[in-house]
Amino acid sequence: MVYLLQAAILWLATVPVQLGMLEASPAGPLAVAGAILFVVGFAFESIGDWQLARFKASAADGQIMDRGLWRYTRHPNYFGDFCMWWGLFGISLGSWRELPAIAGPLLMTFILTRGTGARMTDRRMTARRPQYADYVARTSGFIPLPPKRAPRRRAAGAARADTGAGTSAPPATGSPRRSRSGRAAPPGR
């Protein structure tokens, strides 16, 4: 009874493969694209896990893995898993009758991004490592993208010198400061 939900999820996630085995059709362009996506996903997951294992073996406590694939996505292993499930769907889709099998990769996408995958890992890491917030700010959450630039921070002394006594610094958005009435404050005040 304990594993009933996991068994149901596994069965639903593998429906594309089950239906694909029932249809005898030649491999078309979608199957080839699915196979390529599966291989890319397998490589991403394997390389990400390998990089993380090497990092854990040599990293100091509290250090954040932000090299290799981890520089482009906080979860290369989950992204690889995502690609593999969608690749299997592409491989197995031989006709429109099998289109309802899209429920399998959709379910796995939900689990990996919103369920027990990336979201739960981010919460756990944020709670354990304060510097993880900086990593989150510059690194894509799921789909590999080039890292964002870290926002430039002004020195505390320079910020105080610019604002004067008893006033606040202008908003970081670049919009003009507002007076209490809501109108733009004159420059220099």
N, C-alpha and C positions, 0 to 999 in steps of 0.2 A: 504494500500500500504506500510505503514511503517513496518509492521510485515511480509511482504511477504517472505523476505530472511530467517527470523527465522522460519517461518512455513515450508519452503522448507527444511531447515536443519533438523528440527524436524522430518519431514516426512521421509527423507532419513535415518536418524539415527535409526528410528524405523522399517525400512524395514525388518530386520531380524525377529522381533516379528510378523509383519504382515504376512510374508511368513510362519513362524513357525506355525501360527494358521491354515493355510490351509492344512497342512500335518498331517494326523492322524497316528503317528508312536509311538511305545513304547519308553520310555526313555532308551537310550543306554548309553555307557560310556562317550560319548562326552557331552550328556545332563547333566549327573551327574557332570562331571568336570566343565561344565558351571555353574551349580547351586552352586557348591563349590566356584568357582571364584566370582560369584555374591555376595555370603554371605560374603566372605573375603573383597570384595570391599565395600559393604555396611557397614561392621564393621569399615574398615579403614576410610571411609568418615565420618561416624557418630562420631567415637572416636576423629578423628582429629578436626572436627568442635566443639565438646564438649570441648576438651582441649584448643582450641583457644578462645572460649567464656570465659572459666574460667580465662585464662591468661589475656585477655583484661579487665576483671573486676577487676583484682588486680595488674596489671603491672604498673610500673612507665613509664613516657613518654620516648620514645626512646628505650626502652628495646626490645630485639628480642626474640621471642618465639623459644627456642631451646631445649625443654624438651619433653618427651613422644615420640610420633610418629614423632614429628617435629625435633627430634635429628637425625633421619635416612633419612628423605626426607624433602625438603623445602615445599612440596605440598602434604601432605597426603590425603587431601580431593580430589584433582584432580586425584591422583593415585587411590583412591578408586572409583571415578567416571569411570575412565578408565577400571578398573577391572569389574565394573558392566556392562558396554557396551559390553565388550568382553564375559562376562559370559552369557548375554542375547543372543549373537550370538551363543555361544556354545549350549545353551539350545534349540534354535530354529532350529539349523541345522539338519534337518531330512534326507536330501538326497543331492546329488551333485547338483541337480537343484537349490537349495537355496544358493549355493556358491557365486553367484554375490551379495548377501546381505552383503558380507564382506565390501562393500562400507560404510555401516553404522558405524561400529566400527572404520574403518580407518579414516573416516571423524571426528569422535569424538576424536580420538587420535591426529589428526592434530590440532584440535581446542584447546584441552587441553594442548598440548605441545608447539605448535608454534603460535597459534592464540591468543584468548582472555584469555587463562588460565595462565599457569605457566610463560611464557615469559613476558606477560604484567605485571603480579604481581611482577616479579623480577625487571623489569625496574622501576616500581613505588616505590618499597621498597628501591632500591638502591639510587634513587633520594631523598627520604625522610630521610633515616637513614644511616649515614656513616658507622656504624659498621656492616651493612648488608653484606658488601663485605667480611668480615671475616667469616660470617656464610655461604656465598656462597662458599668460598674456602674450607670449611671443610664438607659441607653437600651435599649429592646427590641432583641433581636438580629434579628428578622425581621418579625413582625407588628406594625404600628404600634400603640403603646400610649402613654398619657401617661407622661412621664419620671418615674422614681423620684426621690425626694428624696435628695440626697447625705447620707451619714451625718455627723452633727455630730462634729467632732473637738475634744477638750479641749485646752487649751493645755498645753504640756509642763511649765511651772512649776506649774500647778494640779494636774496629775496627780501630780507628785513630792510636793507638799505633802500630798495626800490619803493617799498610800501609806505614808509614813514610811520610815525607813532600813531597808534590807534586806528589805522585803516587796514583794509584787507587787500590782498593781491587781486588783480583782475582775473576773471575766469580763464581757465586754460584753453578754452575753445577759441579765443581770439575775438570774441564779441565784446563790445564796449561795456565798461562798468556801468551799472545803473544806480541812480540815487534811490532814496526810499520811495519817492513818488513813481518810480518806474521809468523815468526819462533818463536818457544818457547823461552821465556825469561829465562835466567839462574836463578836458585833458589836464593832467598834472595834479589832479586832486585825488 
